[in-house]
């Protein structure tokens, strides 16, 4: 499935421990901003356009772009710039090195064989859900997101599950920072309605999202908790809505998802 990426928010990640600003390399951060400024709506840009999207002065933006070209991460025709395939190494490095995708793979593969559906594990990254692991499909034609795909969190079931784990002040800040753009007639775009939906998910074992991204799709996800009770990830499935109603998902798929999540709790 195609990854849907909104304009870059420019919001930094939250470090696991405080970092002294004197230890930061500002140029590295700006270079990463330049890379993230490219998307499906802006695949090729001039230095001025990159400067406008990132807030970096044009001269500095041009130097970053030329540096990316020199190191093989971008290409140029002398006026416009675009990313080179080498950029994919950055995301692949996470998938290769991170413990979570490697740990969950045999468990989601077993779950996929039992249910006959493709299984994903995903994490929250700013305003998006990032799919970090995917089972090999038992079907010739499968539904689901490939590893590395990014989707706005408010339109998929894992997003609701992951947001439900946030404290209420952090949840409200998330909605204010990222907005709720519409993708289908089923997308919840009203902030208060969405907040109520996420709060409701806190009292449930999992969440079913029907038609929020695409009218023909329904997703189900459950929290993947670690030994401390935190929720670093979600495990779920994306299904064809015409074949799965909520009752069937609850009866046939949700228990299997919960069992796998409980098994992984002692390992994550």
LUMPASE-267785 format. One record per residue (C-alpha): x, y, z. Coordinates in steps of 0.001 Angstrom, whole numbers. Example, Ala and Ser with C-alpha at 12.3 -4.5 7.8 and 13.67 -1.06 7.14 Angstrom:
<pts>
+---------+---------+---------+
|       x |       y |       z |
+---------+---------+---------+
|   12300 |   -4500 |    7800 |
|   13670 |   -1060 |    7140 |
+---------+---------+---------+
</pts>
This chain:
<pts>
+---------+---------+---------+
|       x |       y |       z |
+---------+---------+---------+
|       0 |       0 |       0 |
|    1146 |    3535 |    -657 |
|    2612 |    5498 |    2214 |
|     730 |    8700 |    2953 |
|    2940 |   11415 |    4348 |
|    1793 |   14915 |    5344 |
|    4177 |   17894 |    5217 |
|    7089 |   17567 |    7617 |
|    6220 |   18965 |   11020 |
|    9786 |   19832 |   11955 |
|    9175 |   18563 |   15483 |
|   12222 |   16883 |   17005 |
|   12063 |   13497 |   18629 |
|   11916 |   13107 |   22396 |
|   15286 |   11885 |   23739 |
|   15373 |    9151 |   26353 |
|   17601 |   11360 |   28525 |
|   18393 |   15105 |   28618 |
|   20964 |   16265 |   26055 |
|   23133 |   19327 |   26576 |
|   22562 |   21696 |   23608 |
|   26322 |   22276 |   23540 |
|   26727 |   18656 |   22442 |
|   24429 |   19025 |   19424 |
|   25608 |   19406 |   15825 |
|   23084 |   21855 |   14384 |
|   24247 |   21216 |   10822 |
|   23356 |   17540 |   11075 |
|   19858 |   18443 |   12228 |
|   19413 |   20877 |    9342 |
|   20665 |   18289 |    6871 |
|   18063 |   15814 |    8089 |
|   15393 |   18524 |    7804 |
|   16406 |   18999 |    4186 |
|   15999 |   15275 |    3499 |
|   12587 |   15193 |    5213 |
|   11348 |   18214 |    3229 |
|   10995 |   16022 |     121 |
|    7742 |   14104 |    -246 |
|    5253 |   12952 |   -2873 |
|    4044 |   16518 |   -3445 |
|    7583 |   17947 |   -3521 |
|    9784 |   15325 |   -5200 |
|   12032 |   17881 |   -6937 |
|   12802 |   21303 |   -5507 |
|   15094 |   24254 |   -5926 |
|   17234 |   25463 |   -3040 |
|   14747 |   28312 |   -2520 |
|   11836 |   25882 |   -2227 |
|   13742 |   23728 |     264 |
|   14583 |   26851 |    2258 |
|   10911 |   27816 |    2350 |
|    9799 |   24372 |    3547 |
|   12495 |   24032 |    6209 |
|   13006 |   27609 |    7414 |
|   16715 |   27300 |    6630 |
|   18329 |   30278 |    4812 |
|   18586 |   29679 |    1070 |
|   22391 |   29784 |    1011 |
|   22623 |   27204 |    3795 |
|   19912 |   25046 |    2196 |
|   21871 |   25038 |   -1079 |
|   25053 |   23969 |     691 |
|   23222 |   21133 |    2434 |
|   21743 |   20010 |    -882 |
|   25108 |   20079 |   -2618 |
|   26625 |   18125 |     274 |
|   23887 |   15497 |     -25 |
|   24676 |   15250 |   -3743 |
|   28381 |   14853 |   -2993 |
|   27750 |   11994 |    -557 |
|   25269 |   10267 |   -2865 |
|   22033 |   11018 |   -1015 |
|   20661 |   13467 |   -3603 |
|   20994 |   14364 |   -7268 |
|   20661 |   17622 |   -9201 |
|   20424 |   19005 |  -12727 |
|   22027 |   22239 |  -11586 |
|   18739 |   23884 |  -10621 |
|   16465 |   21349 |   -8981 |
|   17382 |   18657 |   -6474 |
|   15874 |   15270 |   -5713 |
|   16671 |   12401 |   -3355 |
|   18760 |    9469 |   -4530 |
|   18033 |    5796 |   -3721 |
|   20888 |    5840 |   -1182 |
|   18554 |    7652 |    1243 |
|   16710 |    4350 |    1701 |
|   19759 |    3096 |    3595 |
|   18870 |    5420 |    6479 |
|   15490 |    3813 |    7084 |
|   16760 |     322 |    6335 |
|   19467 |     773 |    8950 |
|   16778 |    1108 |   11613 |
|   14906 |   -1971 |   10403 |
|   18158 |   -3958 |   10355 |
|   19508 |   -2762 |   13701 |
|   16434 |   -2243 |   15894 |
|   15630 |   -5053 |   18293 |
|   11837 |   -4834 |   18054 |
|   11347 |   -5805 |   14371 |
|   13683 |   -8791 |   14695 |
|   12109 |   -9934 |   17958 |
|    8482 |   -9884 |   16798 |
|    8967 |  -11418 |   13349 |
|    8575 |  -15121 |   14237 |
|    5559 |  -14370 |   16429 |
|    3675 |  -12362 |   13809 |
|    4550 |  -14959 |   11189 |
|    2974 |  -17669 |   13337 |
|     -99 |  -15479 |   13920 |
|    -396 |  -14872 |   10183 |
|    -393 |  -18592 |    9449 |
|   -3073 |  -19198 |   12093 |
|   -5418 |  -16420 |   10954 |
|   -4665 |  -16329 |    7230 |
|   -4134 |  -12552 |    7376 |
|   -1090 |  -10298 |    7113 |
|     100 |   -8998 |   10499 |
|    1942 |   -5729 |   11156 |
|    3808 |   -4189 |   14076 |
|    3974 |    -399 |   14176 |
|    5262 |    2474 |   16297 |
|    4319 |    6139 |   16691 |
|    6677 |    8714 |   15169 |
|    5440 |   12294 |   15661 |
|    2189 |   12493 |   13664 |
|    2543 |    9179 |   11891 |
|    2392 |    5463 |   12450 |
|    5479 |    3723 |   11076 |
|    5147 |      42 |   10200 |
|    8375 |   -1643 |   11339 |
|    7570 |   -5334 |   10800 |
|    5252 |   -7329 |    8548 |
|    4531 |  -11032 |    8277 |
|    4975 |  -12848 |    4993 |
|    1461 |  -13164 |    3632 |
|    -166 |  -16590 |    3457 |
|   -2187 |  -15270 |     499 |
|   -1154 |  -14585 |   -3097 |
|   -2717 |  -11121 |   -2820 |
|   -2339 |   -9526 |     613 |
|   -3657 |   -6414 |    2313 |
|   -1427 |   -4392 |    4580 |
|    1478 |   -1987 |    4828 |
|    5050 |   -2902 |    4012 |
|    7805 |   -2379 |    6582 |
|    8879 |    1251 |    6501 |
|    5496 |    2632 |    5395 |
|    4271 |    5762 |    7181 |
|     597 |    6695 |    7586 |
|   -1059 |    9549 |    9525 |
|   -1836 |    8094 |   12925 |
|   -5450 |    9263 |   13146 |
|   -6639 |    7123 |   10211 |
|   -5412 |    3658 |   11257 |
|   -6223 |    1423 |   14214 |
|   -2616 |    1248 |   15514 |
|   -2596 |    5041 |   15711 |
|   -5586 |    5101 |   18037 |
|   -4076 |    2328 |   20180 |
|    -706 |    4089 |   20468 |
|   -2233 |    7492 |   21158 |
|   -4460 |    5960 |   23823 |
|   -1302 |    5155 |   25791 |
|    -383 |    8854 |   26051 |
|   -1321 |   10968 |   29083 |
|   -4231 |   13281 |   28365 |
|   -2129 |   16448 |   28194 |
|     256 |   14816 |   25718 |
|   -2691 |   13542 |   23673 |
|   -4250 |   16991 |   23425 |
|    -870 |   18461 |   22472 |
|    -523 |   15814 |   19753 |
|   -3896 |   16699 |   18214 |
|   -3094 |   20420 |   18328 |
|     316 |   19885 |   16712 |
|    -612 |   17503 |   13919 |
|   -4209 |   18184 |   12929 |
|   -6642 |   15665 |   11478 |
|   -6685 |   15900 |    7664 |
|   -9409 |   13936 |    5895 |
|   -8697 |   10947 |    3641 |
|  -12185 |    9485 |    3220 |
|  -15759 |   10098 |    4286 |
|  -14995 |    7988 |    7366 |
|  -12054 |   10056 |    8619 |
|  -12674 |   11727 |   11972 |
|  -11515 |   15328 |   11485 |
|  -13170 |   16964 |   14494 |
|  -10604 |   17214 |   17328 |
|  -13118 |   16713 |   20136 |
|  -14651 |   13661 |   18476 |
|  -11213 |   12186 |   17881 |
|  -10125 |   12843 |   21463 |
|  -13255 |   11095 |   22715 |
|  -12498 |    8136 |   20421 |
|   -8952 |    7764 |   21722 |
|  -10080 |    8059 |   25342 |
|  -12681 |    5363 |   24704 |
|   -9939 |    3080 |   23358 |
|   -8154 |    3246 |   26739 |
|  -10805 |    1081 |   28311 |
|  -10785 |   -1595 |   25605 |
|   -8532 |   -4509 |   24716 |
|   -8039 |   -3232 |   21167 |
|   -9463 |    -948 |   18514 |
|  -11236 |   -1409 |   15182 |
|  -10999 |    1431 |   12638 |
|  -13357 |    1154 |    9686 |
|  -13065 |    3309 |    6573 |
|  -10999 |    6094 |    8150 |
|   -8256 |    5816 |    5534 |
|  -10118 |    4052 |    2739 |
|  -13766 |    3048 |    2585 |
|  -12791 |    -472 |    1547 |
|  -10479 |   -1143 |    4483 |
|  -10908 |   -1994 |    8140 |
|   -8074 |   -2268 |   10646 |
|   -7757 |   -3879 |   14049 |
|   -4913 |   -3357 |   16500 |
|   -3978 |   -4085 |   20097 |
|   -1260 |   -2516 |   22272 |
|    2084 |   -4281 |   22474 |
|    3181 |   -3590 |   26043 |
|    6603 |   -4074 |   27546 |
|    7447 |   -5461 |   30993 |
|    6975 |   -2017 |   32555 |
|    3455 |   -1699 |   31164 |
|    4472 |     916 |   28605 |
|    3203 |     713 |   25002 |
|    6113 |    1090 |   22574 |
|    4265 |    -527 |   19675 |
|     995 |   -1930 |   18383 |
|     252 |   -5196 |   16625 |
|   -2570 |   -5372 |   14116 |
|   -4057 |   -6274 |   10753 |
|   -5520 |   -4399 |    7788 |
|   -8479 |   -6212 |    6223 |
|  -10948 |   -5938 |    3366 |
|  -14069 |   -4379 |    4848 |
|  -16450 |   -6351 |    2653 |
|  -15303 |   -9644 |    4176 |
|  -14958 |   -8629 |    7829 |
|  -17597 |   -7066 |   10044 |
|  -16803 |   -5917 |   13568 |
|  -18390 |   -8979 |   15176 |
|  -16255 |  -11381 |   13149 |
|  -13085 |   -9400 |   13884 |
|  -13869 |   -9375 |   17598 |
|  -14647 |  -13082 |   17698 |
|  -11975 |  -14493 |   15368 |
|   -9017 |  -12101 |   15186 |
|   -8922 |  -10025 |   18354 |
|   -8307 |  -12985 |   20731 |
|   -5381 |  -14177 |   18591 |
|   -3882 |  -10686 |   18512 |
|   -4229 |  -10345 |   22284 |
|   -2641 |  -13744 |   22865 |
|     371 |  -12832 |   20721 |
|     707 |   -9440 |   22430 |
|     617 |  -11119 |   25847 |
|    3293 |  -13613 |   24780 |
|    5536 |  -10788 |   23598 |
|    5042 |   -8722 |   26760 |
|    7739 |  -10624 |   28601 |
|   10172 |  -10183 |   25727 |
|    9761 |   -6619 |   24476 |
+---------+---------+---------+
</pts>
